[in-house]
Amino acid sequence: MKKINTILAALGALLMLSVTSANSVEFKAGVSANGMAAYANAQEAVKDSGRTTNEEAILATSFASVFAEISSDDVMGLGIGVSYAPDVVELNKETRHISNCENDKQVCTAETTVAGIDADGGAQVIDGKINDLISVYLTLPVGDTGAYVKAGYMQATLTTNEQLASGSEYENVDLTGTHVGGGYEGSLGDMAFWRAEGSFQMWEDISASGSEAGGTGTKNKVTAELGSITGSLSVGMKF
């Protein structure tokens, strides 16, 4: 969040220093209905056992957000804005059984479990959600057509809620990335407007480690590559 605040302050100062007339400043605020499709390629490395699993997933979700913007005709209509979505998606809960003994062609017994061979075996419940998605962005109109282009920086929180057989827990993860897109804005009277917009999100790779170390000092570790596209319909007011 500190990085978001720094970027927003710098962009706001730049815009305000460029404005020469208060009459050229326009404020906008509104709400958006968003639909997102995301792709993830995740890999999990289990402590001590050396076992690595890889899984690909496609996610579709919808969520609401609010936004506020300021722009000026003195800088070709350049605007800066911020949007916020408190809840983005509840991830699908998944339960699976893991047995190291079976993978090693051994018989699972109390002795092998104590020896550490099947210490991480059992039911694995994976659950979580993504929330607090905040974006800081720039907009630039394309002539007087109503079309515009948009680019910005975004941040969200991946809250984990897993139940692992090993007793380990994964930390919550900050998701960061950039987005580019464009859209069209039309009027709904003198002060109201509507928008249709599409954008592509490029998330930075994420990494999370478990809370418990194994006999060799290693921990469970999850890494993932993420990407998403979003379509939005918005209504708002301008002042």
C-alpha positions as CSV (number, residue, x, y, z in Angstrom):
1,M,0.0,0.0,0.0
2,K,2.9,2.4,0.7
3,K,4.0,2.1,-3.0
4,I,0.5,2.8,-4.2
5,N,0.4,6.0,-2.0
6,T,3.8,7.2,-3.3
7,I,2.8,6.7,-6.9
8,L,-0.6,8.4,-6.4
9,A,1.0,11.4,-4.7
10,A,3.7,11.8,-7.4
11,L,1.1,11.7,-10.2
12,G,-1.2,14.1,-8.4
13,A,1.6,16.6,-7.9
14,L,2.6,16.4,-11.5
15,L,-0.9,17.0,-12.8
16,M,-1.6,19.9,-10.4
17,L,1.7,21.6,-11.3
18,S,0.8,21.3,-15.0
19,V,-2.7,22.9,-14.5
20,T,-2.8,26.6,-15.2
21,S,-6.5,27.2,-14.9
22,A,-9.0,25.9,-12.3
23,N,-11.6,25.8,-15.0
24,S,-9.7,23.2,-16.9
25,V,-9.9,20.7,-14.1
26,E,-12.5,18.0,-14.2
27,F,-13.3,15.5,-11.4
28,K,-15.1,12.2,-12.0
29,A,-16.3,9.4,-9.7
30,G,-18.3,6.3,-10.3
31,V,-18.9,2.6,-9.9
32,S,-18.0,-0.3,-12.1
33,A,-19.2,-3.9,-12.7
34,N,-16.2,-6.0,-13.7
35,G,-15.8,-9.4,-15.3
36,M,-12.4,-11.1,-15.0
37,A,-10.8,-14.2,-16.6
38,A,-7.5,-15.3,-15.1
39,Y,-4.9,-18.0,-15.8
40,A,-2.5,-19.4,-13.3
41,N,0.4,-21.9,-13.5
42,A,1.2,-22.9,-9.9
43,Q,4.0,-25.2,-8.6
44,E,4.3,-26.6,-5.1
45,A,7.5,-28.1,-3.6
46,V,7.0,-30.2,-0.4
47,K,9.6,-30.0,2.3
48,D,12.0,-32.9,2.7
49,S,10.2,-35.3,0.3
50,G,11.5,-33.6,-2.8
51,R,8.0,-34.0,-4.4
52,T,6.9,-31.2,-6.7
53,T,3.4,-30.8,-8.2
54,N,2.4,-28.5,-11.0
55,E,-1.1,-27.4,-11.8
56,E,-2.7,-25.0,-14.3
57,A,-6.1,-23.3,-13.7
58,I,-8.5,-20.9,-15.3
59,L,-10.6,-18.7,-13.2
60,A,-13.7,-16.6,-14.1
61,T,-15.2,-14.1,-11.6
62,S,-17.2,-10.9,-11.4
63,F,-16.8,-8.1,-8.8
64,A,-17.7,-4.4,-8.2
65,S,-15.4,-1.5,-7.7
66,V,-15.4,2.3,-7.2
67,F,-13.2,4.9,-8.8
68,A,-12.3,8.6,-8.7
69,E,-10.3,10.6,-11.2
70,I,-9.0,14.1,-11.9
71,S,-8.0,15.4,-15.4
72,S,-7.1,18.6,-17.1
73,D,-7.5,20.0,-20.6
74,D,-4.2,21.9,-20.1
75,V,-2.3,18.6,-20.4
76,M,-4.3,17.2,-23.4
77,G,-7.0,15.7,-21.1
78,L,-4.5,13.6,-19.2
79,G,-6.0,12.2,-16.1
80,I,-5.0,10.2,-13.0
81,G,-7.3,7.9,-11.1
82,V,-7.6,5.4,-8.4
83,S,-10.0,2.4,-8.2
84,Y,-10.8,0.0,-5.3
85,A,-12.5,-3.4,-5.1
86,P,-12.9,-4.8,-1.6
87,D,-13.7,-8.4,-2.7
88,V,-12.5,-9.9,-6.0
89,V,-12.9,-13.6,-5.8
90,E,-13.4,-16.6,-3.4
91,L,-11.1,-19.3,-4.7
92,N,-12.5,-22.8,-5.3
93,K,-11.9,-25.0,-2.2
94,E,-10.0,-28.1,-3.1
95,T,-9.3,-31.2,-1.0
96,R,-6.8,-33.9,-2.0
97,H,-5.0,-36.8,-0.3
98,I,-1.2,-37.0,-0.4
99,S,0.8,-40.1,0.6
100,N,4.6,-40.1,0.3
101,C,4.6,-43.9,1.1
102,E,2.6,-44.7,-2.0
103,N,4.8,-42.5,-4.1
104,D,7.9,-44.3,-2.8
105,K,6.4,-47.8,-3.3
106,Q,6.4,-48.4,0.5
107,V,3.7,-49.5,2.9
108,C,2.4,-46.7,5.1
109,T,2.8,-47.7,8.8
110,A,3.1,-45.9,12.1
111,E,6.9,-46.5,11.9
112,T,7.3,-45.0,8.5
113,T,5.3,-41.9,9.5
114,V,7.4,-41.4,12.6
115,A,10.5,-41.9,10.5
116,G,9.4,-39.0,8.3
117,I,8.6,-40.9,5.2
118,D,4.9,-40.1,5.3
119,A,5.0,-37.2,7.8
120,D,3.4,-34.9,5.3
121,G,0.8,-37.4,4.1
122,G,-3.0,-36.9,4.6
123,A,-5.7,-34.6,3.5
124,Q,-4.7,-31.3,2.1
125,V,-7.4,-28.6,2.0
126,I,-6.6,-25.6,-0.2
127,D,-8.7,-22.4,0.2
128,G,-8.4,-18.7,-0.1
129,K,-9.6,-15.4,-1.6
130,I,-8.3,-12.3,-3.3
131,N,-9.4,-8.9,-1.9
132,D,-8.4,-5.3,-1.5
133,L,-7.6,-4.7,-5.2
134,I,-6.4,-1.1,-5.6
135,S,-5.2,0.4,-8.8
136,V,-3.6,3.8,-9.6
137,Y,-3.7,4.7,-13.3
138,L,-3.4,7.3,-16.1
139,T,-6.0,8.0,-18.8
140,L,-5.5,9.8,-22.1
141,P,-8.4,10.6,-24.5
142,V,-8.0,9.8,-28.2
143,G,-9.0,13.1,-29.8
144,D,-12.7,14.0,-29.2
145,T,-14.0,10.6,-30.1
146,G,-14.9,9.5,-26.6
147,A,-12.2,6.7,-26.8
148,Y,-9.3,6.6,-24.4
149,V,-6.3,4.6,-23.4
150,K,-5.3,3.6,-19.9
151,A,-2.3,2.2,-18.0
152,G,-1.5,1.8,-14.4
153,Y,-0.1,-0.1,-11.4
154,M,-2.2,-2.4,-9.2
155,Q,-2.0,-4.3,-5.9
156,A,-4.2,-6.9,-4.2
157,T,-4.0,-9.4,-1.3
158,L,-4.2,-13.2,-1.6
159,T,-5.5,-14.4,1.8
160,T,-4.8,-18.1,2.3
161,N,-7.0,-20.4,4.4
162,E,-5.5,-23.8,3.9
163,Q,-5.4,-26.9,6.2
164,L,-2.3,-29.0,5.4
165,A,-1.7,-32.5,6.8
166,S,1.8,-31.4,7.8
167,G,0.4,-28.7,10.0
168,S,2.2,-26.0,8.0
169,E,0.4,-22.8,6.9
170,Y,1.1,-20.5,4.0
171,E,1.5,-16.7,4.5
172,N,-0.8,-14.2,2.9
173,V,0.7,-12.8,-0.3
174,D,0.7,-9.3,-1.8
175,L,-0.1,-9.4,-5.5
176,T,1.4,-6.6,-7.6
177,G,1.3,-5.9,-11.3
178,T,0.6,-3.5,-14.2
179,H,-2.4,-3.1,-16.6
180,V,-3.0,-1.6,-20.0
181,G,-6.3,-1.1,-21.8
182,G,-8.7,1.2,-23.4
183,G,-12.4,2.0,-23.7
184,Y,-15.1,4.4,-24.7
185,E,-17.0,7.0,-22.7
186,G,-20.4,8.5,-23.5
187,S,-22.6,11.1,-21.9
188,L,-25.8,10.6,-19.9
189,G,-26.9,14.2,-19.7
190,D,-24.8,17.1,-18.5
191,M,-23.1,15.6,-15.5
192,A,-23.5,11.8,-15.9
193,F,-21.5,9.4,-18.1
194,W,-21.1,5.7,-18.9
195,R,-18.0,3.7,-20.0
196,A,-17.2,0.4,-21.6
197,E,-13.6,-0.8,-21.0
198,G,-11.3,-3.7,-21.5
199,S,-7.8,-4.3,-20.0
200,F,-5.0,-6.8,-19.7
201,Q,-3.3,-7.4,-16.4
202,M,0.3,-8.6,-16.1
203,W,0.9,-9.8,-12.5
204,E,4.3,-10.3,-11.0
205,D,5.2,-14.0,-10.2
206,I,4.2,-14.9,-6.6
207,S,6.0,-17.0,-4.0
208,A,4.8,-18.2,-0.6
209,S,6.5,-20.4,2.0
210,G,5.0,-22.7,4.6
211,S,5.3,-21.9,8.3
212,E,7.0,-25.3,9.3
213,A,10.5,-26.4,8.4
214,G,11.2,-30.0,7.8
215,G,14.2,-32.1,9.0
216,T,16.5,-30.6,6.5
217,G,15.4,-27.0,7.3
218,T,13.4,-26.7,4.1
219,K,9.7,-25.5,3.9
220,N,6.8,-26.1,1.7
221,K,6.9,-23.5,-1.1
222,V,4.4,-22.4,-3.7
223,T,5.2,-20.3,-6.8
224,A,2.8,-19.2,-9.5
225,E,2.6,-17.3,-12.7
226,L,-0.6,-15.2,-13.2
227,G,-2.3,-13.3,-16.0
228,S,-5.8,-11.9,-16.5
229,I,-8.1,-9.9,-18.7
230,T,-11.0,-7.7,-17.4
231,G,-14.0,-6.1,-19.0
232,S,-15.9,-3.3,-17.2
233,L,-19.1,-1.3,-17.5
234,S,-19.2,1.9,-15.5
235,V,-21.5,4.8,-14.7
236,G,-20.5,8.0,-12.9
237,M,-20.7,11.7,-12.4
238,K,-18.4,14.5,-13.5
239,F,-17.9,17.9,-11.8
